[in-house]
Amino acid sequence: MPPNASGLGSVRSSAVLNEDIRALWERAGGRLNPEQRAEYEQLVVEWAEAVRAEVMEAA
C-alpha cells in the first residue's frame, strides 16, 4: 500500500519523491509503459501532497 493510501499523508518529503520521479523517468528511458505510468501518477499525487504539507508546516 502506498504511504499516503491510509489517508495520513505522505511520509516522504517532496525532495525524495522528486528524486523517485526522476529515477523512474531515467529507468524508463523517457517512455513509460502503462505500469510505469500508474507508478508515475501515484508519485506525482504523493509529491503534491508532500509539497502542500511542507508549505502548511512552514506557515
All heavy atoms as TSV, in Angstrom:
chain	resi	resn	atom	element	x	y	z
A	1	MET	N	N	0.852	-1.174	0.000
A	1	MET	CA	C	0.000	0.000	0.000
A	1	MET	C	C	0.895	1.232	0.000
A	1	MET	O	O	1.812	1.334	0.799
A	1	MET	CB	C	-0.884	-0.036	1.246
A	1	MET	CG	C	-1.752	1.196	1.405
A	1	MET	SD	S	-2.763	1.202	2.911
A	1	MET	CE	C	-3.870	-0.129	2.567
A	2	PRO	N	N	0.637	2.198	-0.884
A	2	PRO	CA	C	1.446	3.408	-0.904
A	2	PRO	C	C	1.332	4.144	0.431
A	2	PRO	O	O	0.319	4.065	1.114
A	2	PRO	CB	C	0.823	4.243	-2.033
A	2	PRO	CG	C	0.055	3.276	-2.848
A	2	PRO	CD	C	-0.357	2.178	-1.939
A	3	PRO	N	N	2.374	4.897	0.794
A	3	PRO	CA	C	2.369	5.577	2.087
A	3	PRO	C	C	1.187	6.493	2.317
A	3	PRO	O	O	0.731	6.638	3.438
A	3	PRO	CB	C	3.666	6.388	2.058
A	3	PRO	CG	C	4.524	5.703	1.073
A	3	PRO	CD	C	3.601	5.076	0.078
A	4	ASN	N	N	0.645	7.123	1.279
A	4	ASN	CA	C	-0.451	8.051	1.501
A	4	ASN	C	C	-1.824	7.410	1.343
A	4	ASN	O	O	-2.829	8.071	1.521
A	4	ASN	CB	C	-0.331	9.260	0.574
A	4	ASN	CG	C	-0.507	8.894	-0.869
A	4	ASN	OD1	O	-0.372	7.728	-1.249
A	4	ASN	ND2	N	-0.800	9.870	-1.684
A	5	ALA	N	N	-1.899	6.135	1.031
A	5	ALA	CA	C	-3.185	5.486	0.809
A	5	ALA	C	C	-3.987	5.375	2.103
A	5	ALA	O	O	-5.199	5.237	2.075
A	5	ALA	CB	C	-2.991	4.104	0.205
A	6	SER	N	N	-3.327	5.462	3.234
A	6	SER	CA	C	-4.028	5.369	4.515
A	6	SER	C	C	-4.746	6.657	4.860
A	6	SER	O	O	-5.479	6.707	5.838
A	6	SER	CB	C	-3.028	5.018	5.621
A	6	SER	OG	O	-2.114	6.087	5.769
A	7	GLY	N	N	-4.523	7.706	4.078
A	7	GLY	CA	C	-5.158	8.979	4.353
A	7	GLY	C	C	-4.363	9.829	5.335
A	7	GLY	O	O	-4.786	10.899	5.718
A	8	LEU	N	N	-3.204	9.364	5.741
A	8	LEU	CA	C	-2.399	10.087	6.710
A	8	LEU	C	C	-1.416	11.034	6.045
A	8	LEU	O	O	-0.677	11.720	6.714
A	8	LEU	CB	C	-1.629	9.086	7.602
A	8	LEU	CG	C	-2.495	8.144	8.416
A	8	LEU	CD1	C	-1.606	7.146	9.158
A	8	LEU	CD2	C	-3.367	8.909	9.396
A	9	GLY	N	N	-1.394	11.069	4.727
A	9	GLY	CA	C	-0.458	11.925	4.017
A	9	GLY	C	C	0.839	11.199	3.743
A	9	GLY	O	O	1.065	10.088	4.180
A	10	SER	N	N	1.682	11.862	2.999
A	10	SER	CA	C	2.951	11.273	2.611
A	10	SER	C	C	3.911	11.237	3.790
A	10	SER	O	O	3.956	12.148	4.591
A	10	SER	CB	C	3.561	12.105	1.487
A	10	SER	OG	O	4.830	11.599	1.168
A	11	VAL	N	N	4.666	10.167	3.872
A	11	VAL	CA	C	5.698	10.081	4.895
A	11	VAL	C	C	7.048	10.425	4.294
A	11	VAL	O	O	8.029	10.512	5.007
A	11	VAL	CB	C	5.746	8.680	5.556
A	11	VAL	CG1	C	4.461	8.416	6.302
A	11	VAL	CG2	C	6.009	7.601	4.550
A	12	ARG	N	N	7.088	10.636	2.977
A	12	ARG	CA	C	8.331	11.011	2.299
A	12	ARG	C	C	8.274	12.489	1.940
A	12	ARG	O	O	7.219	13.041	1.674
A	12	ARG	CB	C	8.513	10.178	1.030
A	12	ARG	CG	C	8.645	8.694	1.336
A	12	ARG	CD	C	8.972	7.897	0.117
A	12	ARG	NE	N	7.776	7.707	-0.700
A	12	ARG	CZ	C	7.783	7.099	-1.875
A	12	ARG	NH1	N	8.907	6.629	-2.377
A	12	ARG	NH2	N	6.667	6.952	-2.558
A	13	SER	N	N	9.431	13.122	1.935
A	13	SER	CA	C	9.492	14.539	1.591
A	13	SER	C	C	9.298	14.730	0.091
A	13	SER	O	O	9.485	13.808	-0.710
A	13	SER	CB	C	10.842	15.116	2.012
A	13	SER	OG	O	11.867	14.639	1.154
A	14	SER	N	N	8.966	15.959	-0.274
A	14	SER	CA	C	8.806	16.263	-1.694
A	14	SER	C	C	10.122	16.064	-2.434
A	14	SER	O	O	10.134	15.638	-3.585
A	14	SER	CB	C	8.288	17.689	-1.884
A	14	SER	OG	O	9.206	18.632	-1.367
A	15	ALA	N	N	11.249	16.333	-1.777
A	15	ALA	CA	C	12.552	16.150	-2.424
A	15	ALA	C	C	12.811	14.675	-2.725
A	15	ALA	O	O	13.304	14.335	-3.808
A	15	ALA	CB	C	13.660	16.713	-1.535
A	16	VAL	N	N	12.490	13.809	-1.791
A	16	VAL	CA	C	12.674	12.368	-2.002
A	16	VAL	C	C	11.755	11.892	-3.124
A	16	VAL	O	O	12.167	11.130	-3.999
A	16	VAL	CB	C	12.419	11.587	-0.696
A	16	VAL	CG1	C	12.328	10.092	-0.955
A	16	VAL	CG2	C	13.507	11.890	0.319
A	17	LEU	N	N	10.525	12.339	-3.099
A	17	LEU	CA	C	9.578	11.940	-4.138
A	17	LEU	C	C	10.008	12.466	-5.503
A	17	LEU	O	O	9.876	11.758	-6.508
A	17	LEU	CB	C	8.173	12.425	-3.784
A	17	LEU	CG	C	7.569	11.656	-2.611
A	17	LEU	CD1	C	6.457	12.455	-1.962
A	17	LEU	CD2	C	7.086	10.300	-3.060
A	18	ASN	N	N	10.546	13.672	-5.546
A	18	ASN	CA	C	11.054	14.223	-6.795
A	18	ASN	C	C	12.176	13.343	-7.343
A	18	ASN	O	O	12.220	13.057	-8.548
A	18	ASN	CB	C	11.536	15.652	-6.576
A	18	ASN	CG	C	11.928	16.328	-7.867
A	18	ASN	OD1	O	11.250	16.185	-8.879
A	18	ASN	ND2	N	13.015	17.065	-7.840
A	19	GLU	N	N	13.062	12.904	-6.482
A	19	GLU	CA	C	14.135	12.007	-6.909
A	19	GLU	C	C	13.572	10.688	-7.427
A	19	GLU	O	O	14.069	10.142	-8.423
A	19	GLU	CB	C	15.114	11.752	-5.766
A	19	GLU	CG	C	15.989	12.931	-5.450
A	19	GLU	CD	C	16.867	13.333	-6.628
A	19	GLU	OE1	O	17.431	12.448	-7.294
A	19	GLU	OE2	O	16.978	14.545	-6.873
A	20	ASP	N	N	12.539	10.166	-6.768
A	20	ASP	CA	C	11.902	8.924	-7.220
A	20	ASP	C	C	11.284	9.105	-8.608
A	20	ASP	O	O	11.376	8.217	-9.457
A	20	ASP	CB	C	10.829	8.463	-6.228
A	20	ASP	CG	C	11.406	7.952	-4.925
A	20	ASP	OD1	O	12.639	7.727	-4.836
A	20	ASP	OD2	O	10.612	7.776	-3.977
A	21	ILE	N	N	10.658	10.252	-8.824
A	21	ILE	CA	C	10.050	10.542	-10.131
A	21	ILE	C	C	11.134	10.626	-11.205
A	21	ILE	O	O	11.014	10.025	-12.281
A	21	ILE	CB	C	9.221	11.839	-10.070
A	21	ILE	CG1	C	7.980	11.619	-9.193
A	21	ILE	CG2	C	8.839	12.316	-11.473
A	21	ILE	CD1	C	7.253	12.894	-8.806
A	22	ARG	N	N	12.211	11.336	-10.908
A	22	ARG	CA	C	13.310	11.458	-11.873
A	22	ARG	C	C	13.929	10.097	-12.174
A	22	ARG	O	O	14.245	9.787	-13.328
A	22	ARG	CB	C	14.369	12.416	-11.344
A	22	ARG	CG	C	13.918	13.850	-11.339
A	22	ARG	CD	C	14.979	14.740	-10.674
A	22	ARG	NE	N	14.552	16.103	-10.613
A	22	ARG	CZ	C	14.793	17.014	-11.553
A	22	ARG	NH1	N	15.472	16.670	-12.627
A	22	ARG	NH2	N	14.362	18.240	-11.431
A	23	ALA	N	N	14.108	9.286	-11.141
A	23	ALA	CA	C	14.695	7.954	-11.330
A	23	ALA	C	C	13.786	7.076	-12.184
A	23	ALA	O	O	14.270	6.317	-13.039
A	23	ALA	CB	C	14.950	7.298	-9.976
A	24	LEU	N	N	12.491	7.179	-11.983
A	24	LEU	CA	C	11.548	6.404	-12.783
A	24	LEU	C	C	11.676	6.782	-14.255
A	24	LEU	O	O	11.759	5.908	-15.129
A	24	LEU	CB	C	10.111	6.640	-12.288
A	24	LEU	CG	C	9.004	6.026	-13.127
A	24	LEU	CD1	C	9.106	4.506	-13.159
A	24	LEU	CD2	C	7.644	6.466	-12.596
A	25	TRP	N	N	11.705	8.070	-14.548
A	25	TRP	CA	C	11.842	8.519	-15.927
A	25	TRP	C	C	13.166	8.061	-16.528
A	25	TRP	O	O	13.227	7.665	-17.690
A	25	TRP	CB	C	11.714	10.044	-16.027
A	25	TRP	CG	C	10.298	10.489	-16.082
A	25	TRP	CD1	C	9.575	11.048	-15.079
A	25	TRP	CD2	C	9.411	10.392	-17.200
A	25	TRP	NE1	N	8.295	11.314	-15.500
A	25	TRP	CE2	C	8.175	10.921	-16.809
A	25	TRP	CE3	C	9.543	9.907	-18.496
A	25	TRP	CZ2	C	7.078	10.975	-17.661
A	25	TRP	CZ3	C	8.455	9.966	-19.347
A	25	TRP	CH2	C	7.238	10.500	-18.920
A	26	GLU	N	N	14.229	8.110	-15.725
A	26	GLU	CA	C	15.534	7.678	-16.229
A	26	GLU	C	C	15.525	6.178	-16.533
A	26	GLU	O	O	16.000	5.753	-17.590
A	26	GLU	CB	C	16.624	7.998	-15.208
A	26	GLU	CG	C	18.006	7.737	-15.744
A	26	GLU	CD	C	19.098	8.222	-14.819
A	26	GLU	OE1	O	18.902	9.237	-14.137
A	26	GLU	OE2	O	20.150	7.570	-14.800
A	27	ARG	N	N	14.982	5.378	-15.620
A	27	ARG	CA	C	14.904	3.924	-15.846
A	27	ARG	C	C	14.079	3.608	-17.084
A	27	ARG	O	O	14.364	2.662	-17.811
A	27	ARG	CB	C	14.262	3.218	-14.637
A	27	ARG	CG	C	15.137	3.059	-13.444
A	27	ARG	CD	C	14.529	2.119	-12.408
A	27	ARG	NE	N	13.125	2.339	-12.107
A	27	ARG	CZ	C	12.676	3.191	-11.179
A	27	ARG	NH1	N	13.512	3.894	-10.459
A	27	ARG	NH2	N	11.379	3.314	-10.972
A	28	ALA	N	N	13.034	4.389	-17.303
A	28	ALA	CA	C	12.124	4.134	-18.420
A	28	ALA	C	C	12.664	4.689	-19.741
A	28	ALA	O	O	12.073	4.440	-20.798
A	28	ALA	CB	C	10.753	4.754	-18.119
A	29	GLY	N	N	13.736	5.425	-19.689
A	29	GLY	CA	C	14.285	5.989	-20.918
A	29	GLY	C	C	13.380	7.031	-21.540
A	29	GLY	O	O	13.403	7.239	-22.751
A	30	GLY	N	N	12.579	7.683	-20.715
A	30	GLY	CA	C	11.704	8.750	-21.215
A	30	GLY	C	C	10.373	8.274	-21.777
A	30	GLY	O	O	9.576	9.085	-22.222
A	31	ARG	N	N	10.132	6.957	-21.752
A	31	ARG	CA	C	8.865	6.410	-22.259
A	31	ARG	C	C	8.316	5.457	-21.214
A	31	ARG	O	O	8.914	4.433	-20.924
A	31	ARG	CB	C	9.075	5.670	-23.564
A	31	ARG	CG	C	9.623	6.566	-24.649
A	31	ARG	CD	C	9.551	5.872	-25.939
A	31	ARG	NE	N	8.500	6.564	-26.683
A	31	ARG	CZ	C	8.194	6.319	-27.925
A	31	ARG	NH1	N	8.812	5.373	-28.571
A	31	ARG	NH2	N	7.268	6.998	-28.528
A	32	LEU	N	N	7.167	5.814	-20.653
A	32	LEU	CA	C	6.564	5.000	-19.607
A	32	LEU	C	C	5.577	4.001	-20.184
A	32	LEU	O	O	4.717	4.360	-20.998
A	32	LEU	CB	C	5.829	5.892	-18.596
A	32	LEU	CG	C	6.668	6.954	-17.877
A	32	LEU	CD1	C	5.779	7.808	-16.993
A	32	LEU	CD2	C	7.787	6.328	-17.092
A	33	ASN	N	N	5.690	2.740	-19.739
A	33	ASN	CA	C	4.677	1.752	-20.101
A	33	ASN	C	C	3.485	1.956	-19.156
A	33	ASN	O	O	3.562	2.782	-18.229
A	33	ASN	CB	C	5.252	0.332	-20.042
A	33	ASN	CG	C	5.668	-0.087	-18.644
A	33	ASN	OD1	O	5.055	0.277	-17.641
A	33	ASN	ND2	N	6.731	-0.875	-18.552
A	34	PRO	N	N	2.376	1.276	-19.366
A	34	PRO	CA	C	1.193	1.506	-18.522
A	34	PRO	C	C	1.457	1.310	-17.021
A	34	PRO	O	O	0.954	2.086	-16.197
A	34	PRO	CB	C	0.178	0.496	-19.047
A	34	PRO	CG	C	0.549	0.328	-20.496
A	34	PRO	CD	C	2.057	0.388	-20.502
A	35	GLU	N	N	2.253	0.322	-16.660
A	35	GLU	CA	C	2.559	0.101	-15.234
A	35	GLU	C	C	3.384	1.259	-14.669
A	35	GLU	O	O	3.124	1.744	-13.569
A	35	GLU	CB	C	3.313	-1.210	-15.065
A	35	GLU	CG	C	3.600	-1.560	-13.616
A	35	GLU	CD	C	4.302	-2.900	-13.495
A	35	GLU	OE1	O	3.791	-3.891	-14.044
A	35	GLU	OE2	O	5.357	-2.922	-12.849
A	36	GLN	N	N	4.362	1.701	-15.443
A	36	GLN	CA	C	5.188	2.825	-15.014
A	36	GLN	C	C	4.370	4.112	-14.966
A	36	GLN	O	O	4.583	4.949	-14.087
A	36	GLN	CB	C	6.380	2.995	-15.962
A	36	GLN	CG	C	7.384	1.878	-15.863
A	36	GLN	CD	C	8.357	1.877	-17.018
A	36	GLN	OE1	O	7.984	2.155	-18.166
A	36	GLN	NE2	N	9.606	1.556	-16.723
A	37	ARG	N	N	3.448	4.277	-15.891
A	37	ARG	CA	C	2.579	5.465	-15.905
A	37	ARG	C	C	1.760	5.520	-14.622
A	37	ARG	O	O	1.623	6.579	-14.001
A	37	ARG	CB	C	1.665	5.435	-17.136
A	37	ARG	CG	C	0.577	6.485	-17.165
A	37	ARG	CD	C	1.033	7.881	-17.364
A	37	ARG	NE	N	1.776	8.039	-18.588
A	37	ARG	CZ	C	2.380	9.175	-18.919
A	37	ARG	NH1	N	2.296	10.232	-18.166
A	37	ARG	NH2	N	3.072	9.257	-20.029
A	38	ALA	N	N	1.228	4.368	-14.195
A	38	ALA	CA	C	0.454	4.321	-12.953
A	38	ALA	C	C	1.340	4.681	-11.758
A	38	ALA	O	O	0.916	5.420	-10.859
A	38	ALA	CB	C	-0.164	2.936	-12.770
A	39	GLU	N	N	2.569	4.166	-11.746
A	39	GLU	CA	C	3.507	4.492	-10.666
A	39	GLU	C	C	3.824	5.987	-10.679
A	39	GLU	O	O	3.840	6.648	-9.635
A	39	GLU	CB	C	4.792	3.687	-10.826
A	39	GLU	CG	C	5.813	3.969	-9.749
A	39	GLU	CD	C	7.121	3.205	-9.926
A	39	GLU	OE1	O	7.246	2.395	-10.877
A	39	GLU	OE2	O	8.021	3.430	-9.104
A	40	TYR	N	N	4.049	6.540	-11.867
A	40	TYR	CA	C	4.337	7.959	-12.013
A	40	TYR	C	C	3.177	8.806	-11.483
A	40	TYR	O	O	3.390	9.753	-10.719
A	40	TYR	CB	C	4.595	8.280	-13.486
A	40	TYR	CG	C	4.654	9.755	-13.786
A	40	TYR	CD1	C	5.764	10.512	-13.415
A	40	TYR	CD2	C	3.601	10.393	-14.426
A	40	TYR	CE1	C	5.813	11.868	-13.687
A	40	TYR	CE2	C	3.650	11.741	-14.700
A	40	TYR	CZ	C	4.752	12.478	-14.326
A	40	TYR	OH	O	4.792	13.822	-14.592
A	41	GLU	N	N	1.965	8.452	-11.867
A	41	GLU	CA	C	0.797	9.210	-11.419
A	41	GLU	C	C	0.676	9.183	-9.904
A	41	GLU	O	O	0.377	10.205	-9.278
A	41	GLU	CB	C	-0.464	8.679	-12.092
A	41	GLU	CG	C	-0.506	9.008	-13.573
A	41	GLU	CD	C	-1.659	8.356	-14.310
A	41	GLU	OE1	O	-2.473	7.649	-13.684
A	41	GLU	OE2	O	-1.736	8.558	-15.531
A	42	GLN	N	N	0.914	8.029	-9.288
A	42	GLN	CA	C	0.853	7.921	-7.832
A	42	GLN	C	C	1.947	8.772	-7.185
A	42	GLN	O	O	1.699	9.456	-6.195
A	42	GLN	CB	C	0.971	6.465	-7.381
A	42	GLN	CG	C	0.941	6.296	-5.872
A	42	GLN	CD	C	-0.315	6.854	-5.236
A	42	GLN	OE1	O	-1.416	6.690	-5.756
A	42	GLN	NE2	N	-0.161	7.523	-4.121
A	43	LEU	N	N	3.141	8.728	-7.741
A	43	LEU	CA	C	4.238	9.533	-7.198
A	43	LEU	C	C	3.932	11.022	-7.290
A	43	LEU	O	O	4.221	11.777	-6.353
A	43	LEU	CB	C	5.540	9.218	-7.938
A	43	LEU	CG	C	6.213	7.902	-7.595
A	43	LEU	CD1	C	7.322	7.592	-8.591
A	43	LEU	CD2	C	6.752	7.905	-6.173
A	44	VAL	N	N	3.346	11.459	-8.392
A	44	VAL	CA	C	3.027	12.876	-8.559
A	44	VAL	C	C	1.965	13.306	-7.549
A	44	VAL	O	O	2.076	14.380	-6.949
A	44	VAL	CB	C	2.588	13.192	-10.012
A	44	VAL	CG1	C	2.011	14.597	-10.123
A	44	VAL	CG2	C	3.764	13.026	-10.956
A	45	VAL	N	N	0.973	12.474	-7.333
A	45	VAL	CA	C	-0.058	12.788	-6.334
A	45	VAL	C	C	0.578	12.885	-4.952
A	45	VAL	O	O	0.323	13.831	-4.195
A	45	VAL	CB	C	-1.190	11.726	-6.359
A	45	VAL	CG1	C	-2.097	11.861	-5.145
A	45	VAL	CG2	C	-1.991	11.840	-7.649
A	46	GLU	N	N	1.417	11.911	-4.616
A	46	GLU	CA	C	2.089	11.911	-3.321
A	46	GLU	C	C	3.010	13.128	-3.181
A	46	GLU	O	O	3.076	13.757	-2.128
A	46	GLU	CB	C	2.879	10.607	-3.159
A	46	GLU	CG	C	3.387	10.385	-1.761
A	46	GLU	CD	C	4.092	9.052	-1.589
A	46	GLU	OE1	O	3.948	8.155	-2.451
A	46	GLU	OE2	O	4.796	8.909	-0.585
A	47	TRP	N	N	3.722	13.468	-4.271
A	47	TRP	CA	C	4.598	14.638	-4.262
A	47	TRP	C	C	3.803	15.911	-3.995
A	47	TRP	O	O	4.206	16.746	-3.171
A	47	TRP	CB	C	5.337	14.727	-5.603
A	47	TRP	CG	C	6.136	15.983	-5.756
A	47	TRP	CD1	C	7.391	16.219	-5.292
A	47	TRP	CD2	C	5.714	17.183	-6.413
A	47	TRP	NE1	N	7.779	17.499	-5.623
A	47	TRP	CE2	C	6.767	18.110	-6.303
A	47	TRP	CE3	C	4.546	17.563	-7.071
A	47	TRP	CZ2	C	6.678	19.385	-6.841
A	47	TRP	CZ3	C	4.467	18.831	-7.603
A	47	TRP	CH2	C	5.535	19.725	-7.483
A	48	ALA	N	N	2.668	16.076	-4.674
A	48	ALA	CA	C	1.838	17.274	-4.481
A	48	ALA	C	C	1.341	17.361	-3.043
A	48	ALA	O	O	1.325	18.445	-2.447
A	48	ALA	CB	C	0.658	17.263	-5.458
A	49	GLU	N	N	0.952	16.235	-2.455
A	49	GLU	CA	C	0.515	16.226	-1.063
A	49	GLU	C	C	1.666	16.616	-0.133
A	49	GLU	O	O	1.464	17.349	0.832
A	49	GLU	CB	C	-0.022	14.850	-0.689
A	49	GLU	CG	C	-1.336	14.522	-1.359
A	49	GLU	CD	C	-1.796	13.086	-1.139
A	49	GLU	OE1	O	-1.050	12.299	-0.511
A	49	GLU	OE2	O	-2.902	12.768	-1.580
A	50	ALA	N	N	2.856	16.123	-0.421
A	50	ALA	CA	C	4.026	16.448	0.401
A	50	ALA	C	C	4.348	17.938	0.307
A	50	ALA	O	O	4.664	18.571	1.315
A	50	ALA	CB	C	5.229	15.610	-0.031
A	51	VAL	N	N	4.272	18.505	-0.897
A	51	VAL	CA	C	4.530	19.937	-1.067
A	51	VAL	C	C	3.523	20.738	-0.254
A	51	VAL	O	O	3.895	21.667	0.473
A	51	VAL	CB	C	4.485	20.337	-2.557
A	51	VAL	CG1	C	4.464	21.857	-2.719
A	51	VAL	CG2	C	5.666	19.742	-3.301
A	52	ARG	N	N	2.237	20.395	-0.349
A	52	ARG	CA	C	1.215	21.115	0.408
A	52	ARG	C	C	1.491	21.019	1.907
A	52	ARG	O	O	1.396	22.008	2.635
A	52	ARG	CB	C	-0.176	20.563	0.088
A	52	ARG	CG	C	-0.752	21.089	-1.202
A	52	ARG	CD	C	-2.231	20.758	-1.345
A	52	ARG	NE	N	-2.486	19.339	-1.468
A	52	ARG	CZ	C	-2.453	18.647	-2.596
A	52	ARG	NH1	N	-2.165	19.250	-3.729
A	52	ARG	NH2	N	-2.710	17.370	-2.609
A	53	ALA	N	N	1.835	19.827	2.378
A	53	ALA	CA	C	2.098	19.629	3.802
A	53	ALA	C	C	3.315	20.446	4.240
A	53	ALA	O	O	3.300	21.039	5.329
A	53	ALA	CB	C	2.321	18.144	4.097
A	54	GLU	N	N	4.338	20.495	3.422
A	54	GLU	CA	C	5.539	21.246	3.749
A	54	GLU	C	C	5.263	22.751	3.788
A	54	GLU	O	O	5.771	23.459	4.647
A	54	GLU	CB	C	6.664	20.916	2.777
A	54	GLU	CG	C	7.183	19.505	2.951
A	54	GLU	CD	C	8.041	19.012	1.803
A	54	GLU	OE1	O	8.346	19.789	0.876
A	54	GLU	OE2	O	8.404	17.815	1.827
A	55	VAL	N	N	4.421	23.227	2.873
A	55	VAL	CA	C	4.063	24.655	2.859
A	55	VAL	C	C	3.243	24.986	4.098
A	55	VAL	O	O	3.489	26.002	4.760
A	55	VAL	CB	C	3.289	25.013	1.564
A	55	VAL	CG1	C	2.659	26.386	1.670
A	55	VAL	CG2	C	4.215	24.935	0.363
A	56	MET	N	N	2.308	24.130	4.439
A	56	MET	CA	C	1.466	24.386	5.626
A	56	MET	C	C	2.311	24.339	6.896
A	56	MET	O	O	2.098	25.136	7.812
A	56	MET	CB	C	0.339	23.371	5.688
A	56	MET	CG	C	-0.579	23.486	4.509
A	56	MET	SD	S	-2.310	23.283	4.704
A	56	MET	CE	C	-2.734	23.542	6.337
A	57	GLU	N	N	3.273	23.423	6.931
A	57	GLU	CA	C	4.148	23.307	8.098
A	57	GLU	C	C	5.024	24.547	8.238
A	57	GLU	O	O	5.288	25.008	9.341
A	57	GLU	CB	C	5.023	22.066	7.962
A	57	GLU	CG	C	5.839	21.730	9.186
A	57	GLU	CD	C	6.592	20.439	8.998
A	57	GLU	OE1	O	5.948	19.412	8.755
A	57	GLU	OE2	O	7.835	20.480	9.099
A	58	ALA	N	N	5.463	25.096	7.121
A	58	ALA	CA	C	6.329	26.274	7.145
A	58	ALA	C	C	5.572	27.541	7.509
A	58	ALA	O	O	6.162	28.500	7.989
A	58	ALA	CB	C	7.002	26.449	5.784
A	59	ALA	N	N	4.275	27.536	7.280
A	59	ALA	CA	C	3.468	28.736	7.522
A	59	ALA	C	C	3.197	28.981	8.974
A	59	ALA	O	O	3.322	28.318	9.867
A	59	ALA	CB	C	2.144	28.633	6.782
